[in-house]
């Protein structure tokens, strides 16, 4: 990381470390506050989901931000896109670990879920793992550039669709605390579709 970059905020792996360390501190504080309880686990699930979706939107919507705004922040997001994606993937796997803990110890969350939700969510985690692995050169070099792009494009849209479905369902159930995230997800998706349409016209 250059001196110029270091003066402009978090870059590269430093960003990943800060995101994960901040999250771990929060998780630890949560268990210290609530004890080893269902409430503590649910709080960790909620935190990891909300921070995860913000990281995902930044990574998935980086090109949208750069196309529409072209400022220092959109440039930072674009340059750190791989590390935002890695941060999201690791945090979302931690989110899955808390869901498994909830299932095994406190509440049968997977048992009560319908088949479609399990399929969609399982597919999202399948892509999360593949996209995380192929963010590293060792695995990235095992596939062609075209297949790498197909994987990350399809995986990104699959994860986006799962988030969209989840957050808009909450909005329709009048859980209005999710409105902002749901609207931002919709704007990111529409922005990517607009860019694709415009580029095909060129």
N, C-alpha and C positions, 0 to 999 in steps of 0.2 A: 504494500500500500504506500503510495507516494505521500510526501509531506503535504502536497496540495489537497489530496483526498482526505488525509487525516484531519485537516482543519475544517472539513465540511460535514462532519458528523460520522456516524457509524458506517463502516464499509466492510464488505466481504465477510470473513469468518468472525470478525469482531461483532458484527450484527447478530449472527447466529448465537454466539456465546451470551450476549446481553439478553436476547429474547428468552433463551432457555434458563439462564440463571435467575432472571426476574420471575419467571413462571415457577421455578422450583422453590424460590423463597416464598412466593404466595401460597403454594401448595403446603409447604411446611407450616407456615403461619396458620393456615386454615385448620390443619389437624391439631395444632397446639391450642387453637381457640375452641374448637368443637369436640376435640377428642376423636377417637377412631369410631365415628358414627356415620350413619347414612347421610345426615345433613352435610357433614364435611366432604364426603365423597361426591355428593350432588353439586356442591359448590365448586369443587375442582373440575367436575365435568362441564359445568356452565362456563367457568373461566376459560378452560382450554378450548371450548367450542367457539366462544366469542372472539378471543384473540386469534384463534386459528382461522376463522373466516375473514378477519381483517387482513391477515398475512396473505391468505389465498387471493383475496380481491386485489391486493397490491401486485402480486405476481401475475395473476391472470389478466389484470387490467392495465399492466404497465404500458403496453403499446397504445391503449386507448388514451391514457393520461398524456403520453408523449405527443400523440397526434393532436389532441385538443388544446393542451395547455403550453407545452414546450417551455417550462420554467426550470429553475434549479431543482425543485422537488421532483418533478416528473423525470428529469435526467437522473437524479439519484436513484429513484425507483427502477428505472430502466437498467441502469448499470448494476444494481444489486438484485435484479430479478431472480437469478439462480439461488441466491442466498436467502431471499424471502421465501422462495419455494421450499428450500431445504428446511428452514425454520418451521414453516407450516407443516411439512410432512412429519417431522420429529414430534412436534407438539400434538399433531392429530393422532399419532400412534400412542402418545401418552394418554390422550383422551380415550382411546380405545382401551387402554389398560385400566383406566378408572371405570369404564363401562363394564368390563369383565369383573372387576372387583365388586361393583354394585350387584351384578348378576349372581356371583358366587356367594356373597356374604349377606347382602341386605335385601335385594329386590330382584325378582326374575324379569329384568328388563328385556332380554332377548327372547325369553319364553313367551312373553305377552305380545311381542311385536308380530305384525302380519308378515306373510311370506314375501310380498313385494318389497316391503321396507328392508327386510333382511337381505334380499337380493341386491337392491339398489345400494344399500350401505356397504355390503360386502364387496360389490364391484368397485365402489369408491376407494375402499382400502386396498384392493388389488392394484388399482392404478397408482395410489399414493406410494406403495412400496416400489413398484416398477419405475415410477418417475423419480423417486428418491435415489434408487440405485443407479439409474442412468444419468443422474446429475454428476456422477463421478466418472472420470475419464476411463478407468479400468473397465467399467461396464458399458459406458457410452461407445467405446471403440469396438464393442462386439456386434453392434448393429450399424446399418447404413444411416447416413444423415437423413435420408427420406423417411426411413422407418422410425428414427428417433423423433422426427417432427410429427409423424402420424400418431405415435404413442402419446406424446405430450399434448397434442391438440385434442385427441379423443378423450384422454384422461382428464384434461382440464375441463372440457365441456360436461363430462359425466359428473365430476365433482361439483361443478357449478349447478347442474340440474338437481342434484341431491340437496345442496344447500338451499336453492330456490324453493323446492318443494317443502322442505322442513320449516323455513322461516316464514313463508307466506301462509302455511297452515296455521302457524302460531298467530299471525296477524288476523286471520279470519276467525280465530277463536278468541279474538279481542285481547290478545296479549300484546298491547301496543308498544311495549318496550322494544319489540323487534322490528318496528316499522322502518327505522332508519337503515338497519342492515339489509332488510328485504328490498327496499327501494334502491340502495346502492348496488346490490347484486343484480337487480334488473337492469340498471344503467350500464354496468360493466358488460353484461351480455349483449345488450342492444348496441353498445359502442363497438364491440368486436364484430358484430354482424354488419354494422354500417361500414367499418373499415374494409371488411372482406368484399362487400358490394362495390364500394368506391374503387378498390384496387382492381377489381375485375373489369371495370369500365375503362380503365386506363389503357 
